[in-house]
Amino acid sequence: MKKTISILTVLLITLSVNAQEKQTVKETVKKDAKAVGNAAEKGADATKKGVQKGAKWTGKTVKKGAVATEKGVKKGANWVGDKSKKGAKAVGKAYQDVKADIKK
């Protein structure tokens, strides 16, 4: 009788351990699925924030580039104007020199 009771006790313990393991596996799968879902949401939020920051940075950079281009164009126009004036004066002076040489 004692052997039968001990065998039944071992069998009962084995069954209860298996039942607990099945619940644990099920719970683990649920936890893992929940963790994956949370990670996906966090990743989506991080991506959204990254894209927003990138758009702001691009906008600022474009504005800086436009201002720099505008300044560069103004400086270039002034430089061309200055060189044109100097060139015109040089041509005028050369013309006067040639005209004076012809008169001699």
Biopython code that builds the backbone (N, CA, C, O; Angstrom):
import numpy as np
from Bio.PDB.StructureBuilder import StructureBuilder

atoms = [
    (1, "MET", "N", (0.813, -1.182, 0.000)),
    (1, "MET", "CA", (0.000, 0.000, 0.000)),
    (1, "MET", "C", (0.867, 1.261, 0.000)),
    (1, "MET", "O", (0.584, 2.240, -0.690)),
    (2, "LYS", "N", (1.947, 1.196, 0.813)),
    (2, "LYS", "CA", (2.824, 2.357, 0.858)),
    (2, "LYS", "C", (3.484, 2.598, -0.498)),
    (2, "LYS", "O", (3.674, 3.741, -0.913)),
    (3, "LYS", "N", (3.828, 1.513, -1.177)),
    (3, "LYS", "CA", (4.442, 1.662, -2.494)),
    (3, "LYS", "C", (3.459, 2.287, -3.476)),
    (3, "LYS", "O", (3.831, 3.139, -4.283)),
    (4, "THR", "N", (2.226, 1.867, -3.402)),
    (4, "THR", "CA", (1.206, 2.421, -4.293)),
    (4, "THR", "C", (0.997, 3.902, -4.004)),
    (4, "THR", "O", (0.879, 4.706, -4.928)),
    (5, "ILE", "N", (0.953, 4.256, -2.757)),
    (5, "ILE", "CA", (0.769, 5.672, -2.381)),
    (5, "ILE", "C", (1.985, 6.484, -2.837)),
    (5, "ILE", "O", (1.828, 7.586, -3.362)),
    (6, "SER", "N", (3.190, 5.951, -2.641)),
    (6, "SER", "CA", (4.356, 6.708, -3.073)),
    (6, "SER", "C", (4.417, 6.830, -4.591)),
    (6, "SER", "O", (4.825, 7.868, -5.113)),
    (7, "ILE", "N", (4.016, 5.783, -5.301)),
    (7, "ILE", "CA", (3.988, 5.865, -6.771)),
    (7, "ILE", "C", (2.946, 6.881, -7.208)),
    (7, "ILE", "O", (3.208, 7.682, -8.106)),
    (8, "LEU", "N", (1.778, 6.866, -6.598)),
    (8, "LEU", "CA", (0.739, 7.844, -6.929)),
    (8, "LEU", "C", (1.196, 9.270, -6.589)),
    (8, "LEU", "O", (0.908, 10.213, -7.326)),
    (9, "THR", "N", (1.897, 9.415, -5.488)),
    (9, "THR", "CA", (2.406, 10.740, -5.097)),
    (9, "THR", "C", (3.412, 11.249, -6.117)),
    (9, "THR", "O", (3.359, 12.410, -6.523)),
    (10, "VAL", "N", (4.317, 10.390, -6.526)),
    (10, "VAL", "CA", (5.317, 10.779, -7.545)),
    (10, "VAL", "C", (4.620, 11.120, -8.856)),
    (10, "VAL", "O", (4.959, 12.101, -9.519)),
    (11, "LEU", "N", (3.647, 10.302, -9.218)),
    (11, "LEU", "CA", (2.889, 10.549, -10.445)),
    (11, "LEU", "C", (2.133, 11.869, -10.363)),
    (11, "LEU", "O", (2.104, 12.627, -11.332)),
    (12, "LEU", "N", (1.527, 12.146, -9.227)),
    (12, "LEU", "CA", (0.785, 13.396, -9.029)),
    (12, "LEU", "C", (1.728, 14.606, -9.092)),
    (12, "LEU", "O", (1.399, 15.630, -9.691)),
    (13, "ILE", "N", (2.881, 14.475, -8.476)),
    (13, "ILE", "CA", (3.864, 15.577, -8.508)),
    (13, "ILE", "C", (4.351, 15.809, -9.931)),
    (13, "ILE", "O", (4.490, 16.954, -10.361)),
    (14, "THR", "N", (4.609, 14.746, -10.655)),
    (14, "THR", "CA", (5.063, 14.855, -12.046)),
    (14, "THR", "C", (4.010, 15.544, -12.907)),
    (14, "THR", "O", (4.337, 16.422, -13.706)),
    (15, "LEU", "N", (2.771, 15.157, -12.753)),
    (15, "LEU", "CA", (1.688, 15.784, -13.522)),
    (15, "LEU", "C", (1.524, 17.258, -13.170)),
    (15, "LEU", "O", (1.309, 18.090, -14.052)),
    (16, "SER", "N", (1.625, 17.579, -11.903)),
    (16, "SER", "CA", (1.465, 18.977, -11.509)),
    (16, "SER", "C", (2.624, 19.838, -12.022)),
    (16, "SER", "O", (2.418, 20.991, -12.400)),
    (17, "VAL", "N", (3.842, 19.282, -12.037)),
    (17, "VAL", "CA", (4.998, 20.008, -12.573)),
    (17, "VAL", "C", (4.814, 20.246, -14.073)),
    (17, "VAL", "O", (5.089, 21.336, -14.575)),
    (18, "ASN", "N", (4.349, 19.221, -14.777)),
    (18, "ASN", "CA", (4.103, 19.385, -16.213)),
    (18, "ASN", "C", (3.034, 20.433, -16.470)),
    (18, "ASN", "O", (3.159, 21.241, -17.391)),
    (19, "ALA", "N", (1.999, 20.423, -15.671)),
    (19, "ALA", "CA", (0.921, 21.404, -15.836)),
    (19, "ALA", "C", (1.450, 22.811, -15.586)),
    (19, "ALA", "O", (1.087, 23.749, -16.296)),
    (20, "GLN", "N", (2.308, 22.960, -14.579)),
    (20, "GLN", "CA", (2.884, 24.275, -14.286)),
    (20, "GLN", "C", (3.795, 24.728, -15.420)),
    (20, "GLN", "O", (3.809, 25.909, -15.770)),
    (21, "GLU", "N", (4.547, 23.809, -15.991)),
    (21, "GLU", "CA", (5.436, 24.164, -17.098)),
    (21, "GLU", "C", (4.639, 24.631, -18.307)),
    (21, "GLU", "O", (5.046, 25.567, -18.995)),
    (22, "LYS", "N", (3.527, 23.996, -18.567)),
    (22, "LYS", "CA", (2.699, 24.402, -19.694)),
    (22, "LYS", "C", (2.160, 25.801, -19.484)),
    (22, "LYS", "O", (2.125, 26.596, -20.423)),
    (23, "GLN", "N", (1.744, 26.112, -18.281)),
    (23, "GLN", "CA", (1.279, 27.460, -17.987)),
    (23, "GLN", "C", (2.426, 28.452, -18.120)),
    (23, "GLN", "O", (2.245, 29.557, -18.631)),
    (24, "THR", "N", (3.590, 28.059, -17.664)),
    (24, "THR", "CA", (4.741, 28.937, -17.730)),
    (24, "THR", "C", (5.114, 29.228, -19.179)),
    (24, "THR", "O", (5.431, 30.367, -19.523)),
    (25, "VAL", "N", (5.079, 28.216, -20.019)),
    (25, "VAL", "CA", (5.388, 28.415, -21.433)),
    (25, "VAL", "C", (4.365, 29.351, -22.059)),
    (25, "VAL", "O", (4.716, 30.246, -22.829)),
    (26, "LYS", "N", (3.109, 29.138, -21.725)),
    (26, "LYS", "CA", (2.051, 29.990, -22.260)),
    (26, "LYS", "C", (2.239, 31.427, -21.788)),
    (26, "LYS", "O", (2.111, 32.365, -22.575)),
    (27, "GLU", "N", (2.539, 31.595, -20.522)),
    (27, "GLU", "CA", (2.768, 32.931, -19.981)),
    (27, "GLU", "C", (4.000, 33.570, -20.615)),
    (27, "GLU", "O", (4.009, 34.764, -20.914)),
    (28, "THR", "N", (5.035, 32.763, -20.816)),
    (28, "THR", "CA", (6.259, 33.271, -21.443)),
    (28, "THR", "C", (5.984, 33.759, -22.861)),
    (28, "THR", "O", (6.479, 34.809, -23.269)),
    (29, "VAL", "N", (5.206, 33.003, -23.598)),
    (29, "VAL", "CA", (4.862, 33.408, -24.961)),
    (29, "VAL", "C", (4.084, 34.718, -24.944)),
    (29, "VAL", "O", (4.330, 35.602, -25.765)),
    (30, "LYS", "N", (3.144, 34.841, -24.006)),
    (30, "LYS", "CA", (2.374, 36.089, -23.901)),
    (30, "LYS", "C", (3.283, 37.258, -23.568)),
    (30, "LYS", "O", (3.173, 38.331, -24.161)),
    (31, "LYS", "N", (4.196, 37.044, -22.601)),
    (31, "LYS", "CA", (5.118, 38.110, -22.208)),
    (31, "LYS", "C", (6.019, 38.509, -23.372)),
    (31, "LYS", "O", (6.261, 39.693, -23.610)),
    (32, "ASP", "N", (6.511, 37.503, -24.095)),
    (32, "ASP", "CA", (7.377, 37.784, -25.243)),
    (32, "ASP", "C", (6.630, 38.555, -26.333)),
    (32, "ASP", "O", (7.163, 39.496, -26.922)),
    (33, "ALA", "N", (5.392, 38.141, -26.588)),
    (33, "ALA", "CA", (4.590, 38.834, -27.598)),
    (33, "ALA", "C", (4.335, 40.277, -27.177)),
    (33, "ALA", "O", (4.388, 41.189, -28.002)),
    (34, "LYS", "N", (4.062, 40.476, -25.900)),
    (34, "LYS", "CA", (3.826, 41.827, -25.386)),
    (34, "LYS", "C", (5.104, 42.660, -25.491)),
    (34, "LYS", "O", (5.053, 43.833, -25.861)),
    (35, "ALA", "N", (6.247, 42.055, -25.166)),
    (35, "ALA", "CA", (7.529, 42.765, -25.251)),
    (35, "ALA", "C", (7.836, 43.163, -26.690)),
    (35, "ALA", "O", (8.326, 44.263, -26.946)),
    (36, "VAL", "N", (7.548, 42.266, -27.624)),
    (36, "VAL", "CA", (7.772, 42.583, -29.037)),
    (36, "VAL", "C", (6.875, 43.735, -29.474)),
    (36, "VAL", "O", (7.322, 44.643, -30.175)),
    (37, "GLY", "N", (5.624, 43.699, -29.065)),
    (37, "GLY", "CA", (4.703, 44.784, -29.397)),
    (37, "GLY", "C", (5.167, 46.110, -28.828)),
    (37, "GLY", "O", (5.139, 47.127, -29.521)),
    (38, "ASN", "N", (5.597, 46.109, -27.565)),
    (38, "ASN", "CA", (6.090, 47.343, -26.942)),
    (38, "ASN", "C", (7.346, 47.857, -27.646)),
    (38, "ASN", "O", (7.489, 49.058, -27.874)),
    (39, "ALA", "N", (8.240, 46.956, -27.984)),
    (39, "ALA", "CA", (9.464, 47.352, -28.681)),
    (39, "ALA", "C", (9.143, 47.952, -30.044)),
    (39, "ALA", "O", (9.773, 48.925, -30.460)),
    (40, "ALA", "N", (8.170, 47.379, -30.735)),
    (40, "ALA", "CA", (7.773, 47.902, -32.048)),
    (40, "ALA", "C", (7.193, 49.311, -31.912)),
    (40, "ALA", "O", (7.480, 50.189, -32.726)),
    (41, "GLU", "N", (6.380, 49.518, -30.884)),
    (41, "GLU", "CA", (5.807, 50.850, -30.663)),
    (41, "GLU", "C", (6.896, 51.867, -30.337)),
    (41, "GLU", "O", (6.904, 52.976, -30.871)),
    (42, "LYS", "N", (7.822, 51.473, -29.446)),
    (42, "LYS", "CA", (8.916, 52.372, -29.091)),
    (42, "LYS", "C", (9.783, 52.680, -30.310)),
    (42, "LYS", "O", (10.227, 53.813, -30.497)),
    (43, "GLY", "N", (10.017, 51.669, -31.129)),
    (43, "GLY", "CA", (10.808, 51.871, -32.349)),
    (43, "GLY", "C", (10.123, 52.825, -33.306)),
    (43, "GLY", "O", (10.774, 53.668, -33.922)),
    (44, "ALA", "N", (8.810, 52.697, -33.433)),
    (44, "ALA", "CA", (8.054, 53.584, -34.313)),
    (44, "ALA", "C", (8.114, 55.018, -33.802)),
    (44, "ALA", "O", (8.275, 55.952, -34.587)),
    (45, "ASP", "N", (7.983, 55.197, -32.483)),
    (45, "ASP", "CA", (8.074, 56.537, -31.906)),
    (45, "ASP", "C", (9.458, 57.127, -32.125)),
    (45, "ASP", "O", (9.587, 58.299, -32.478)),
    (46, "ALA", "N", (10.487, 56.323, -31.917)),
    (46, "ALA", "CA", (11.861, 56.800, -32.105)),
    (46, "ALA", "C", (12.105, 57.184, -33.561)),
    (46, "ALA", "O", (12.765, 58.184, -33.842)),
    (47, "THR", "N", (11.574, 56.392, -34.480)),
    (47, "THR", "CA", (11.724, 56.699, -35.902)),
    (47, "THR", "C", (11.018, 58.002, -36.241)),
    (47, "THR", "O", (11.555, 58.830, -36.978)),
    (48, "LYS", "N", (9.826, 58.184, -35.710)),
    (48, "LYS", "CA", (9.060, 59.404, -35.960)),
    (48, "LYS", "C", (9.835, 60.621, -35.465)),
    (48, "LYS", "O", (9.945, 61.624, -36.170)),
    (49, "LYS", "N", (10.376, 60.527, -34.243)),
    (49, "LYS", "CA", (11.136, 61.638, -33.684)),
    (49, "LYS", "C", (12.399, 61.904, -34.509)),
    (49, "LYS", "O", (12.765, 63.056, -34.743)),
    (50, "GLY", "N", (13.049, 60.841, -34.940)),
    (50, "GLY", "CA", (14.260, 60.994, -35.753)),
    (50, "GLY", "C", (13.962, 61.683, -37.076)),
    (50, "GLY", "O", (14.724, 62.540, -37.522)),
    (51, "VAL", "N", (12.864, 61.311, -37.696)),
    (51, "VAL", "CA", (12.480, 61.930, -38.969)),
    (51, "VAL", "C", (12.142, 63.411, -38.752)),
    (51, "VAL", "O", (12.510, 64.258, -39.566)),
    (52, "GLN", "N", (11.447, 63.715, -37.662)),
    (52, "GLN", "CA", (11.115, 65.111, -37.374)),
    (52, "GLN", "C", (12.372, 65.937, -37.154)),
    (52, "GLN", "O", (12.490, 67.047, -37.673)),
    (53, "LYS", "N", (13.315, 65.395, -36.379)),
    (53, "LYS", "CA", (14.570, 66.110, -36.146)),
    (53, "LYS", "C", (15.335, 66.299, -37.452)),
    (53, "LYS", "O", (15.916, 67.357, -37.694)),
    (54, "GLY", "N", (15.330, 65.274, -38.284)),
    (54, "GLY", "CA", (16.008, 65.362, -39.576)),
    (54, "GLY", "C", (15.393, 66.426, -40.464)),
    (54, "GLY", "O", (16.103, 67.153, -41.158)),
    (55, "ALA", "N", (14.072, 66.516, -40.439)),
    (55, "ALA", "CA", (13.388, 67.528, -41.249)),
    (55, "ALA", "C", (13.726, 68.935, -40.761)),
    (55, "ALA", "O", (13.953, 69.837, -41.566)),
    (56, "LYS", "N", (13.759, 69.119, -39.445)),
    (56, "LYS", "CA", (14.117, 70.428, -38.888)),
    (56, "LYS", "C", (15.548, 70.792, -39.260)),
    (56, "LYS", "O", (15.821, 71.924, -39.660)),
    (57, "TRP", "N", (16.460, 69.833, -39.129)),
    (57, "TRP", "CA", (17.859, 70.076, -39.455)),
    (57, "TRP", "C", (18.005, 70.444, -40.927)),
    (57, "TRP", "O", (18.741, 71.366, -41.277)),
    (58, "THR", "N", (17.296, 69.716, -41.783)),
    (58, "THR", "CA", (17.364, 69.987, -43.218)),
    (58, "THR", "C", (16.845, 71.380, -43.522)),
    (58, "THR", "O", (17.433, 72.105, -44.325)),
    (59, "GLY", "N", (15.734, 71.761, -42.878)),
    (59, "GLY", "CA", (15.183, 73.096, -43.085)),
    (59, "GLY", "C", (16.157, 74.182, -42.673)),
    (59, "GLY", "O", (16.348, 75.158, -43.398)),
    (60, "LYS", "N", (16.775, 74.016, -41.511)),
    (60, "LYS", "CA", (17.741, 75.005, -41.042)),
    (60, "LYS", "C", (18.943, 75.087, -41.979)),
    (60, "LYS", "O", (19.425, 76.175, -42.293)),
    (61, "THR", "N", (19.412, 73.939, -42.415)),
    (61, "THR", "CA", (20.575, 73.900, -43.295)),
    (61, "THR", "C", (20.260, 74.556, -44.639)),
    (61, "THR", "O", (21.093, 75.266, -45.203)),
    (62, "VAL", "N", (19.063, 74.315, -45.139)),
    (62, "VAL", "CA", (18.668, 74.923, -46.410)),
    (62, "VAL", "C", (18.613, 76.446, -46.267)),
    (62, "VAL", "O", (19.058, 77.174, -47.154)),
    (63, "LYS", "N", (18.063, 76.923, -45.137)),
    (63, "LYS", "CA", (17.997, 78.366, -44.917)),
    (63, "LYS", "C", (19.392, 78.966, -44.860)),
    (63, "LYS", "O", (19.655, 80.007, -45.464)),
    (64, "LYS", "N", (20.296, 78.297, -44.123)),
    (64, "LYS", "CA", (21.675, 78.787, -44.036)),
    (64, "LYS", "C", (22.326, 78.798, -45.416)),
    (64, "LYS", "O", (23.038, 79.737, -45.771)),
    (65, "GLY", "N", (22.077, 77.758, -46.176)),
    (65, "GLY", "CA", (22.645, 77.678, -47.520)),
    (65, "GLY", "C", (22.108, 78.771, -48.427)),
    (65, "GLY", "O", (22.846, 79.331, -49.237)),
    (66, "ALA", "N", (20.824, 79.076, -48.291)),
    (66, "ALA", "CA", (20.220, 80.132, -49.117)),
    (66, "ALA", "C", (20.814, 81.488, -48.760)),
    (66, "ALA", "O", (21.104, 82.298, -49.641)),
    (67, "VAL", "N", (20.995, 81.733, -47.463)),
    (67, "VAL", "CA", (21.583, 83.005, -47.024)),
    (67, "VAL", "C", (23.024, 83.103, -47.523)),
    (67, "VAL", "O", (23.442, 84.153, -48.011)),
    (68, "ALA", "N", (23.771, 82.027, -47.403)),
    (68, "ALA", "CA", (25.158, 82.026, -47.863)),
    (68, "ALA", "C", (25.229, 82.243, -49.370)),
    (68, "ALA", "O", (26.091, 82.974, -49.860)),
    (69, "THR", "N", (24.322, 81.607, -50.101)),
    (69, "THR", "CA", (24.301, 81.783, -51.553)),
    (69, "THR", "C", (23.975, 83.222, -51.914)),
    (69, "THR", "O", (24.590, 83.799, -52.810)),
    (70, "GLU", "N", (23.006, 83.802, -51.214)),
    (70, "GLU", "CA", (22.632, 85.192, -51.478)),
    (70, "GLU", "C", (23.820, 86.119, -51.238)),
    (70, "GLU", "O", (24.097, 87.003, -52.049)),
    (71, "LYS", "N", (24.528, 85.913, -50.112)),
    (71, "LYS", "CA", (25.707, 86.730, -49.822)),
    (71, "LYS", "C", (26.784, 86.520, -50.872)),
    (71, "LYS", "O", (27.429, 87.473, -51.311)),
    (72, "GLY", "N", (26.976, 85.271, -51.274)),
    (72, "GLY", "CA", (27.988, 84.962, -52.286)),
    (72, "GLY", "C", (27.675, 85.624, -53.615)),
    (72, "GLY", "O", (28.572, 86.132, -54.288)),
    (73, "VAL", "N", (26.415, 85.620, -53.991)),
    (73, "VAL", "CA", (26.013, 86.245, -55.257)),
    (73, "VAL", "C", (26.236, 87.757, -55.188)),
    (73, "VAL", "O", (26.715, 88.366, -56.145)),
    (74, "LYS", "N", (25.885, 88.352, -54.049)),
    (74, "LYS", "CA", (26.096, 89.799, -53.893)),
    (74, "LYS", "C", (27.578, 90.145, -53.975)),
    (74, "LYS", "O", (27.968, 91.083, -54.669)),
    (75, "LYS", "N", (28.406, 89.371, -53.254)),
    (75, "LYS", "CA", (29.842, 89.613, -53.285)),
    (75, "LYS", "C", (30.398, 89.412, -54.696)),
    (75, "LYS", "O", (31.249, 90.174, -55.155)),
    (76, "GLY", "N", (29.908, 88.386, -55.365)),
    (76, "GLY", "CA", (30.354, 88.124, -56.736)),
    (76, "GLY", "C", (29.972, 89.244, -57.676)),
    (76, "GLY", "O", (30.761, 89.645, -58.532)),
    (77, "ALA", "N", (28.758, 89.751, -57.515)),
    (77, "ALA", "CA", (28.307, 90.855, -58.367)),
    (77, "ALA", "C", (29.139, 92.107, -58.107)),
    (77, "ALA", "O", (29.518, 92.813, -59.041)),
    (78, "ASN", "N", (29.422, 92.376, -56.832)),
    (78, "ASN", "CA", (30.255, 93.532, -56.500)),
    (78, "ASN", "C", (31.660, 93.379, -57.080)),
    (78, "ASN", "O", (32.225, 94.337, -57.610)),
    (79, "TRP", "N", (32.220, 92.178, -56.979)),
    (79, "TRP", "CA", (33.556, 91.928, -57.503)),
    (79, "TRP", "C", (33.587, 92.141, -59.009)),
    (79, "TRP", "O", (34.504, 92.772, -59.533)),
    (80, "VAL", "N", (32.575, 91.609, -59.710)),
    (80, "VAL", "CA", (32.502, 91.775, -61.162)),
    (80, "VAL", "C", (32.358, 93.250, -61.513)),
    (80, "VAL", "O", (32.979, 93.735, -62.459)),
    (81, "GLY", "N", (31.533, 93.962, -60.741)),
    (81, "GLY", "CA", (31.355, 95.392, -61.001)),
    (81, "GLY", "C", (32.650, 96.167, -60.812)),
    (81, "GLY", "O", (32.995, 97.016, -61.634)),
    (82, "ASP", "N", (33.367, 95.876, -59.731)),
    (82, "ASP", "CA", (34.647, 96.538, -59.468)),
    (82, "ASP", "C", (35.655, 96.249, -60.580)),
    (82, "ASP", "O", (36.321, 97.160, -61.070)),
    (83, "LYS", "N", (35.763, 94.987, -60.972)),
    (83, "LYS", "CA", (36.712, 94.617, -62.026)),
    (83, "LYS", "C", (36.314, 95.242, -63.356)),
    (83, "LYS", "O", (37.175, 95.619, -64.151)),
    (84, "SER", "N", (35.028, 95.351, -63.596)),
    (84, "SER", "CA", (34.561, 95.968, -64.842)),
    (84, "SER", "C", (34.931, 97.445, -64.875)),
    (84, "SER", "O", (35.357, 97.962, -65.908)),
    (85, "LYS", "N", (34.768, 98.117, -63.746)),
    (85, "LYS", "CA", (35.127, 99.536, -63.680)),
    (85, "LYS", "C", (36.621, 99.726, -63.899)),
    (85, "LYS", "O", (37.037, 100.610, -64.646)),
    (86, "LYS", "N", (37.421, 98.897, -63.249)),
    (86, "LYS", "CA", (38.871, 98.989, -63.418)),
    (86, "LYS", "C", (39.260, 98.702, -64.865)),
    (86, "LYS", "O", (40.123, 99.369, -65.435)),
    (87, "GLY", "N", (38.609, 97.702, -65.443)),
    (87, "GLY", "CA", (38.889, 97.371, -66.841)),
    (87, "GLY", "C", (38.501, 98.515, -67.772)),
    (87, "GLY", "O", (39.223, 98.828, -68.719)),
    (88, "ALA", "N", (37.357, 99.132, -67.495)),
    (88, "ALA", "CA", (36.908, 100.250, -68.336)),
    (88, "ALA", "C", (37.869, 101.428, -68.215)),
    (88, "ALA", "O", (38.179, 102.082, -69.210)),
    (89, "LYS", "N", (38.345, 101.700, -66.992)),
    (89, "LYS", "CA", (39.308, 102.786, -66.793)),
    (89, "LYS", "C", (40.613, 102.488, -67.523)),
    (89, "LYS", "O", (41.210, 103.379, -68.126)),
    (90, "ALA", "N", (41.049, 101.239, -67.466)),
    (90, "ALA", "CA", (42.289, 100.856, -68.142)),
    (90, "ALA", "C", (42.150, 100.999, -69.654)),
    (90, "ALA", "O", (43.069, 101.462, -70.329)),
    (91, "VAL", "N", (41.003, 100.600, -70.173)),
    (91, "VAL", "CA", (40.760, 100.727, -71.612)),
    (91, "VAL", "C", (40.712, 102.202, -72.008)),
    (91, "VAL", "O", (41.259, 102.610, -73.033)),
    (92, "GLY", "N", (40.041, 102.990, -71.163)),
    (92, "GLY", "CA", (39.964, 104.432, -71.447)),
    (92, "GLY", "C", (41.338, 105.078, -71.427)),
    (92, "GLY", "O", (41.646, 105.905, -72.286)),
    (93, "LYS", "N", (42.170, 104.709, -70.454)),
    (93, "LYS", "CA", (43.520, 105.251, -70.354)),
    (93, "LYS", "C", (44.367, 104.808, -71.547)),
    (93, "LYS", "O", (45.124, 105.601, -72.106)),
    (94, "ALA", "N", (44.235, 103.546, -71.930)),
    (94, "ALA", "CA", (44.979, 103.044, -73.089)),
    (94, "ALA", "C", (44.540, 103.772, -74.350)),
    (94, "ALA", "O", (45.363, 104.104, -75.203)),
    (95, "TYR", "N", (43.259, 104.015, -74.463)),
    (95, "TYR", "CA", (42.736, 104.745, -75.626)),
    (95, "TYR", "C", (43.325, 106.151, -75.678)),
    (95, "TYR", "O", (43.719, 106.628, -76.742)),
    (96, "GLN", "N", (43.381, 106.814, -74.518)),
    (96, "GLN", "CA", (43.931, 108.167, -74.469)),
    (96, "GLN", "C", (45.420, 108.152, -74.826)),
    (96, "GLN", "O", (45.907, 109.044, -75.521)),
    (97, "ASP", "N", (46.138, 107.133, -74.346)),
    (97, "ASP", "CA", (47.565, 107.021, -74.663)),
    (97, "ASP", "C", (47.784, 106.806, -76.164)),
    (97, "ASP", "O", (48.662, 107.420, -76.771)),
    (98, "VAL", "N", (46.980, 105.936, -76.740)),
    (98, "VAL", "CA", (47.088, 105.676, -78.166)),
    (98, "VAL", "C", (46.733, 106.918, -78.954)),
    (98, "VAL", "O", (47.398, 107.236, -79.940)),
    (99, "LYS", "N", (45.705, 107.620, -78.539)),
    (99, "LYS", "CA", (45.260, 108.845, -79.208)),
    (99, "LYS", "C", (46.368, 109.900, -79.126)),
    (99, "LYS", "O", (46.615, 110.619, -80.093)),
    (100, "ALA", "N", (47.030, 109.989, -77.977)),
    (100, "ALA", "CA", (48.117, 110.946, -77.813)),
    (100, "ALA", "C", (49.309, 110.546, -78.685)),
    (100, "ALA", "O", (49.972, 111.406, -79.265)),
    (101, "ASP", "N", (49.579, 109.241, -78.777)),
    (101, "ASP", "CA", (50.700, 108.783, -79.614)),
    (101, "ASP", "C", (50.436, 109.062, -81.092)),
    (101, "ASP", "O", (51.365, 109.380, -81.834)),
    (102, "ILE", "N", (49.197, 108.947, -81.521)),
    (102, "ILE", "CA", (48.838, 109.191, -82.912)),
    (102, "ILE", "C", (49.037, 110.664, -83.266)),
    (102, "ILE", "O", (49.483, 110.983, -84.368)),
    (103, "LYS", "N", (48.709, 111.557, -82.340)),
    (103, "LYS", "CA", (48.835, 112.985, -82.580)),
    (103, "LYS", "C", (50.299, 113.385, -82.728)),
    (103, "LYS", "O", (50.592, 114.372, -83.404)),
    (104, "LYS", "N", (51.208, 112.661, -82.128)),
    (104, "LYS", "CA", (52.636, 113.020, -82.192)),
    (104, "LYS", "C", (53.176, 112.691, -83.510)),
    (104, "LYS", "O", (54.359, 112.915, -83.766)),
]
sb = StructureBuilder()
sb.init_structure("model")
sb.init_model(0)
sb.init_chain("A")
sb.init_seg("    ")
for serial, (resi, resn, name, xyz) in enumerate(atoms, 1):
    if name == "N":
        sb.init_residue(resn, " ", resi, " ")
    sb.init_atom(name, np.array(xyz, "f"), 0.0, 1.0, " ", f" {name:<3s}", serial, name[0])
structure = sb.get_structure()
